[in-house]
Amino acid sequence: MLQASAPPCPTVVSPLAGGDAASSSPLLSVHNMEVRFSTDHGTVAAVRGLTYDVYAGEILAIVGESGSGKSVTSLAVTRLLPGNATVTADAIRFGGIDLQSLTDAEMRALRGPGIGMIFQDPMTALNPVMTVGDQLLEPLRQHMGLNARQARERALELLMLVGIPDAKTRIDHYPHQFSGGMRQRVMIAIGLSCSPKLLIADEPTTALDVTIQAQILDLMQELCQRLNIALVIITHNLGVVARYADRVLVMYGGQMLEQGTAHTVFTTPRHLYTEGLLASVPTLERALSERLEGIEGTPPNPSHMPPGCAFAPRCRHALAACETPGPLVLTDVGSLSACVRAADIAAGRVHWAQPSVVSVARADRVGEPVPGAKAEPLVCVQGLEKTYTLKKGVLGARQQVHALRDVSLSIGRRETVGVVGESGCGKSTLGKLLLRLEEPTGGRVLFRGEDITHLGDRALRGFRRHTQVIFQDPYSSLNPRKRIGHILMEPMLVHGIVANRDEAREDAQRLLREVGLRSEHAERFAHQLSGGQRQRVAIARALAMRPEFIVCDEAVSALDVSVQAQVVNLLTDLQERLNLSYLFIGHDLAVVRQIATRVVVMYLGRVVEIADRDDFYRQPMHPYSQALMAAVPSVEALGLKTQKKFEIRGEPPSPMAPPSGCAFRTRCALAGADCADTVPELRTVAVGRQVACLRVA
């Protein structure tokens, strides 16, 4: 437990931009908070001795691995924890109000106009039987006292604010009619609806592409400064932290290990765990022959915490002194650190990063097609089309939405094709069509040279034995009534991959270890796992089938950076060992760069650029590709808040009313009159590169 003698945060750092921490009272003050859960297996200490302050107008980022207590901390402050949780603290004060003394009714009244919350998983936080408009109107009418007309106008304003195209139509749609990224934007709109003084955002941009992520976070930052709102961001995206946070709190095993300004923590970290996190981050500048550093092992079981430093069992530089609890200390750079080796780090005697391990096979293969891959691709897509018919209201007119238009590409054996683009561009639809989870409207899909576009049920079952998918939303893809072990064992037994249940059980436990989970997770249900842990289970389930082709639909977007590094390395190793092919759908261009051999850029259902990975990241050619690249938060500029070089103008157009000609012209700085009349064809402009732009020679 952190000792009470540890210096309080305000005396150590100056969190307020242009303000004085010593003369300002914190908006939120938490001192020595403990959170424990009563379970069938005993008491679990989820948060231990946590002390921190949040000031009006500042952005505090809480980072750490999945299960470190980040989300529990904020749920404890807002009193949204389940009944088996016990929260104790010397003080939890908001705006001078003791939150521990409030009644349930008083706390409900405080949420919304006082404290707003953006939850991590929009699919479970949004009511599936209510339109998104009704869910936005509810807090506006209850907390703001608006009438129906005023509330609807405000709801439309909020939807447009967070980048929902065609808000007047979409406001009457249900959550399942939105993509994952758009559902996340709806959650952000609900969180901002009552103009709270403190906004707690739990992974607010996990499902968002980089351009919308930048717009949303720019919006949040501007609101913090203009309205003096305090923002607490819980995230595993260290690039986001680098660009937007004023102060960073690093958690592990329910404890705070380090705290300081973003620039200090990221440029001169004084805890080995923080150094390990930074070494795990994929960057656009990292040499591609290097494997991601990662942090080996898994976070400790909260029921059986190690004595002393919780990180010691995974730390490659741990000492005997690490087994004894120690206080936070003031470091040479003004941050707080709980590492007994902080002075050694400052003196340069010890660092987390080791000489990078080079994957020779990966380095030789990256950017080069496998021999024969182009001649005999494993997957071949020819002129693929997908059109959805939507009906407005019970008796409303039908409207067609073209989700995919004339998409053609191939995927070779042992090749990874990365697909990038903004939310709603058709990435996930493409993946579903390749797996025959949906029927295409036009075109065809070939697998091993066989047309699988119109296979019957029996033939499809054999096809799916060789293909798998890792979905974007693990919670909705895992059976809530089955234990994790059963979920992993079932497909192995059904398809005869193993001989008996004992062998299946052994294989399931091995898969859990491979994706960074413990064997005891096999006995848990999906709701008992964190978002990142559920995503790891989804990856393990896909690997259980020993497939040839896997569609990874945002497969690592919900993972913290250390586990993300493990999973990316794991997917790469499995590809080498098992000759796997991947369609890797992602919005993190740095992660796509680390794993892909070719990159496909999509916009509003069309492919606008295809290029070998090295060529693409060296010089993207389509204006949209350039904008995506410029919007990536740079880990190399951690804490420096560098400005973007290229910005996309406006919001994505509605797929129900796309612009004429080039779909990107309404947001493109290079667009001319001819762009409104002509749909640019995807044409070859260099060896291995195709671009659909009238301005590219």
Secondary structure, 3 states (H helix, E strand, C coil): CCCCCCCCHHHCCCCCCCCCHHHCCCCEEEEEEEEEEEECCEEEEEEEEEEEEECCCCEEEEECCCCCCHHHHHHHHCCCCCCCEEEECCEEEECCEEHHHCCHHHHHHHECCCEEEECCCHHHHCCCCCCHHHHHHHHHHHHHCCCHHHHHHHHHHHHHHCCCCCHHHHCCCCHHHCCHHHHHHHHHHHHHCCCCCEEEEECCCCCCCHHHHHHHHHHHHHHHHHHCCEEEEECCCHHHHHHHCCEEEEEECCEEEEEEEHHHHHHCCCCHHHHHHHHHCCCCCCCCCECCCCCCCCCCCHHHCCCCCCCHHHCCCCCHHHHCCCCCEECCCCCEECCCCHHHHHCCCCCCCCCCCECHHHHHHCCCCCCCCCCCCCEEEEEEEEEEEEECCCCCCEEEEEEEEEEEEEECCCCEEEEECCCCCCHHHHHHHHCCCCCCCEEEEEECCEECCCCCHHHHHHHHCCEEEECCCHHHHCCCCCCHHHHHHHHHHHCCCCCCHHHHHHHHHHHHHHCCCCHHHHHCCHHHCCHHHHHHHHHHHHHHCCCCEEEEECCCCCCCHHHHHHHHHHHHHHHHHHCCEEEEECCCHHHHHHHCCEEEEEECCEEEEEEEHHHHHHCCCCHHHHHHHHCCCCHHHCCCCCCCCCCCCCCCCCCCCCCCCCCCHHHCCCCCHHHHCCCCCCEEEECCEEECCCCCC
